Amino acid sequence: MPFQDYISQSHTISPTAQGEKYIQMHLEEIADRGRILRDLNFLPEDAQRKIELEIAWEYELSQLPTFYSQVKEIVNRIYPGRK
């Protein structure tokens, strides 16, 4: 394939097109961030807000991903007994 063909083709893949593995990767990353923030003695509300802000920043040029709505649930699972 000539170089010009590479330039003219769109190589971006939307998160939804990448499927379940993409979403699972991000859910695991949210849980990892939650555990780190818990270990740093962040309150659950602060950890949730910090993670939501990071995701919003990462996707500021597009719409929020579907896993954004699961942040609270994941953080609550990381912080047992603190809802």
TORPA-4810 file (N, C-alpha, C, O; in nm, 3 decimals):
<nodes>
NODE_1_0.085_-0.117_0.000_0.000_0.000_0.000_0.089_0.124_0.000_0.178_0.136_0.084_M
NODE_2_0.067_0.216_-0.093_0.147_0.338_-0.097_0.127_0.425_0.027_0.021_0.420_0.090_P
NODE_3_0.228_0.502_0.061_0.224_0.587_0.180_0.105_0.682_0.177_0.044_0.706_0.281_F
NODE_4_0.071_0.735_0.062_-0.040_0.829_0.050_-0.172_0.767_0.098_-0.257_0.837_0.152_Q
NODE_5_-0.188_0.638_0.078_-0.310_0.570_0.123_-0.320_0.569_0.275_-0.429_0.580_0.331_D
NODE_6_-0.206_0.556_0.342_-0.207_0.559_0.489_-0.250_0.695_0.542_-0.322_0.704_0.642_Y
NODE_7_-0.205_0.800_0.477_-0.237_0.935_0.521_-0.386_0.963_0.503_-0.447_1.027_0.589_I
NODE_8_-0.443_0.916_0.396_-0.582_0.949_0.367_-0.682_0.864_0.445_-0.800_0.900_0.451_S
NODE_9_-0.640_0.754_0.502_-0.732_0.668_0.575_-0.746_0.712_0.720_-0.651_0.761_0.781_Q
NODE_10_-0.863_0.694_0.771_-0.888_0.723_0.912_-0.845_0.602_0.994_-0.888_0.490_0.968_S
NODE_11_-0.761_0.625_1.093_-0.711_0.515_1.175_-0.763_0.520_1.318_-0.715_0.447_1.405_H
NODE_12_-0.860_0.605_1.343_-0.915_0.612_1.477_-1.024_0.507_1.494_-1.105_0.485_1.404_T
NODE_13_-1.024_0.444_1.608_-1.124_0.344_1.640_-1.197_0.392_1.764_-1.135_0.420_1.866_I
NODE_14_-1.327_0.400_1.756_-1.403_0.448_1.871_-1.400_0.343_1.982_-1.387_0.224_1.955_S
NODE_15_-1.412_0.388_2.108_-1.412_0.293_2.220_-1.519_0.186_2.207_-1.496_0.071_2.244_P
NODE_16_-1.635_0.222_2.156_-1.742_0.123_2.144_-1.709_0.019_2.038_-1.754_-0.095_2.048_T
NODE_17_-1.632_0.056_1.939_-1.596_-0.039_1.834_-1.493_-0.140_1.884_-1.480_-0.248_1.826_A
NODE_18_-1.423_-0.107_1.991_-1.320_-0.197_2.041_-1.377_-0.305_2.131_-1.311_-0.405_2.159_Q
NODE_19_-1.498_-0.285_2.176_-1.569_-0.392_2.243_-1.542_-0.412_2.390_-1.494_-0.323_2.462_G
NODE_20_-1.575_-0.531_2.431_-1.576_-0.567_2.572_-1.438_-0.561_2.638_-1.427_-0.524_2.754_E
NODE_21_-1.333_-0.597_2.566_-1.198_-0.594_2.625_-1.158_-0.452_2.661_-1.093_-0.429_2.763_K
NODE_22_-1.195_-0.358_2.578_-1.165_-0.217_2.604_-1.235_-0.170_2.731_-1.173_-0.105_2.816_Y
NODE_23_-1.362_-0.203_2.745_-1.438_-0.163_2.863_-1.384_-0.232_2.987_-1.369_-0.169_3.092_I
NODE_24_-1.354_-0.362_2.977_-1.301_-0.437_3.091_-1.167_-0.378_3.137_-1.142_-0.369_3.257_Q
NODE_25_-1.082_-0.339_3.044_-0.954_-0.278_3.078_-0.977_-0.152_3.162_-0.908_-0.130_3.262_M
NODE_26_-1.071_-0.069_3.121_-1.098_0.056_3.193_-1.163_0.030_3.329_-1.135_0.103_3.424_H
NODE_27_-1.247_-0.070_3.339_-1.307_-0.102_3.468_-1.199_-0.148_3.567_-1.204_-0.113_3.685_L
NODE_28_-1.102_-0.225_3.518_-0.991_-0.267_3.604_-0.904_-0.148_3.643_-0.855_-0.141_3.755_E
NODE_29_-0.885_-0.057_3.550_-0.807_0.064_3.580_-0.877_0.149_3.686_-0.811_0.204_3.775_E
NODE_30_-1.008_0.161_3.678_-1.084_0.237_3.778_-1.067_0.171_3.916_-1.046_0.240_4.015_I
NODE_31_-1.076_0.039_3.920_-1.058_-0.032_4.047_-0.917_-0.012_4.101_-0.899_0.008_4.221_A
NODE_32_-0.816_-0.016_4.014_-0.678_0.008_4.057_-0.661_0.149_4.113_-0.598_0.168_4.217_D
NODE_33_-0.717_0.246_4.045_-0.709_0.385_4.094_-0.779_0.398_4.229_-0.730_0.465_4.319_R
NODE_34_-0.893_0.333_4.241_-0.967_0.336_4.367_-0.886_0.278_4.482_-0.884_0.333_4.592_G
NODE_35_-0.819_0.164_4.456_-0.737_0.102_4.561_-0.619_0.192_4.600_-0.587_0.204_4.718_R
NODE_36_-0.557_0.254_4.502_-0.446_0.345_4.531_-0.493_0.462_4.615_-0.429_0.499_4.713_I
NODE_37_-0.606_0.522_4.577_-0.658_0.636_4.652_-0.703_0.594_4.792_-0.687_0.671_4.887_L
NODE_38_-0.757_0.474_4.805_-0.793_0.423_4.938_-0.669_0.409_5.025_-0.668_0.448_5.141_R
NODE_39_-0.562_0.352_4.966_-0.438_0.333_5.041_-0.373_0.466_5.078_-0.295_0.474_5.173_D
NODE_40_-0.404_0.570_5.002_-0.353_0.704_5.033_-0.449_0.780_5.126_-0.433_0.900_5.147_L
NODE_41_-0.547_0.709_5.181_-0.643_0.764_5.278_-0.736_0.871_5.223_-0.777_0.962_5.295_N
NODE_42_-0.768_0.862_5.095_-0.871_0.948_5.038_-1.006_0.900_5.087_-1.027_0.780_5.103_F
NODE_43_-1.097_0.990_5.111_-1.235_0.953_5.141_-1.298_0.894_5.016_-1.258_0.931_4.905_L
NODE_44_-1.396_0.804_5.030_-1.458_0.745_4.911_-1.517_0.848_4.816_-1.508_0.834_4.694_P
NODE_45_-1.579_0.954_4.872_-1.639_1.057_4.787_-1.531_1.131_4.706_-1.551_1.164_4.589_E
NODE_46_-1.419_1.156_4.772_-1.309_1.226_4.704_-1.245_1.137_4.597_-1.210_1.184_4.489_D
NODE_47_-1.231_1.009_4.628_-1.175_0.915_4.530_-1.267_0.905_4.409_-1.220_0.906_4.295_A
NODE_48_-1.397_0.894_4.434_-1.493_0.886_4.324_-1.485_1.010_4.236_-1.479_1.000_4.113_Q
NODE_49_-1.485_1.126_4.299_-1.480_1.252_4.224_-1.351_1.263_4.144_-1.353_1.307_4.029_R
NODE_50_-1.238_1.226_4.204_-1.109_1.233_4.136_-1.107_1.142_4.013_-1.059_1.181_3.906_K
NODE_51_-1.158_1.021_4.029_-1.161_0.927_3.916_-1.255_0.977_3.807_-1.222_0.969_3.688_I
NODE_52_-1.370_1.028_3.846_-1.464_1.081_3.746_-1.403_1.198_3.670_-1.421_1.209_3.549_E
NODE_53_-1.332_1.285_3.740_-1.267_1.399_3.673_-1.158_1.353_3.577_-1.142_1.411_3.470_L
NODE_54_-1.083_1.250_3.615_-0.979_1.197_3.526_-1.039_1.140_3.398_-0.986_1.160_3.289_E
NODE_55_-1.151_1.067_3.413_-1.217_1.009_3.295_-1.275_1.121_3.208_-1.263_1.117_3.086_I
NODE_56_-1.338_1.220_3.271_-1.395_1.332_3.196_-1.285_1.406_3.120_-1.305_1.448_3.006_A
NODE_57_-1.169_1.422_3.182_-1.057_1.489_3.114_-1.009_1.406_2.996_-0.982_1.459_2.889_W
NODE_58_-0.997_1.274_3.018_-0.948_1.185_2.913_-1.041_1.185_2.790_-0.995_1.170_2.677_E
NODE_59_-1.170_1.202_2.813_-1.269_1.197_2.705_-1.330_1.334_2.677_-1.443_1.341_2.627_Y
NODE_60_-1.259_1.441_2.707_-1.317_1.574_2.692_-1.349_1.610_2.547_-1.433_1.697_2.523_E
NODE_61_-1.286_1.547_2.452_-1.311_1.579_2.312_-1.416_1.487_2.249_-1.445_1.498_2.129_L
NODE_62_-1.472_1.398_2.327_-1.577_1.309_2.279_-1.680_1.291_2.390_-1.672_1.358_2.493_S
NODE_63_-1.773_1.202_2.371_-1.872_1.180_2.475_-1.816_1.087_2.583_-1.723_1.009_2.557_Q
NODE_64_-1.872_1.096_2.702_-1.825_1.012_2.812_-1.852_0.865_2.780_-1.956_0.832_2.721_L
NODE_65_-1.761_0.778_2.817_-1.779_0.635_2.789_-1.886_0.573_2.879_-1.926_0.632_2.980_P
NODE_66_-1.931_0.457_2.842_-2.037_0.389_2.916_-1.993_0.352_3.057_-2.076_0.349_3.148_T
NODE_67_-1.865_0.323_3.077_-1.818_0.281_3.209_-1.809_0.397_3.308_-1.785_0.374_3.427_F
NODE_68_-1.828_0.521_3.263_-1.825_0.637_3.352_-1.930_0.625_3.462_-1.906_0.664_3.576_Y
NODE_69_-2.043_0.571_3.427_-2.154_0.560_3.524_-2.129_0.451_3.629_-2.203_0.443_3.727_S
NODE_70_-2.026_0.370_3.612_-1.997_0.262_3.706_-1.893_0.299_3.811_-1.860_0.217_3.897_Q
NODE_71_-1.840_0.420_3.805_-1.734_0.462_3.897_-1.781_0.451_4.041_-1.710_0.396_4.125_V
NODE_72_-1.898_0.503_4.072_-1.947_0.502_4.211_-1.959_0.360_4.263_-1.918_0.332_4.376_K
NODE_73_-2.013_0.270_4.183_-2.029_0.131_4.223_-1.893_0.066_4.251_-1.878_-0.006_4.350_E
NODE_74_-1.796_0.091_4.166_-1.663_0.032_4.183_-1.596_0.088_4.307_-1.537_0.012_4.385_I
NODE_75_-1.604_0.218_4.327_-1.543_0.279_4.446_-1.608_0.226_4.572_-1.539_0.199_4.670_V
NODE_76_-1.739_0.210_4.573_-1.808_0.155_4.690_-1.764_0.012_4.720_-1.760_-0.028_4.836_N
NODE_77_-1.731_-0.064_4.616_-1.682_-0.200_4.636_-1.540_-0.198_4.694_-1.504_-0.286_4.773_R
NODE_78_-1.460_-0.099_4.655_-1.322_-0.087_4.703_-1.319_-0.045_4.849_-1.233_-0.089_4.925_I
NODE_79_-1.413_0.040_4.888_-1.421_0.088_5.026_-1.530_0.011_5.100_-1.642_0.061_5.110_Y
NODE_80_-1.502_-0.107_5.152_-1.606_-0.185_5.218_-1.656_-0.115_5.345_-1.577_-0.058_5.421_P
NODE_81_-1.786_-0.121_5.365_-1.847_-0.062_5.484_-1.859_0.088_5.481_-1.904_0.147_5.579_G
NODE_82_-1.819_0.153_5.371_-1.827_0.299_5.361_-1.901_0.332_5.233_-1.842_0.328_5.125_R
NODE_83_-2.027_0.365_5.242_-2.108_0.395_5.123_-2.127_0.541_5.105_-2.193_0.583_5.010_K
</nodes>
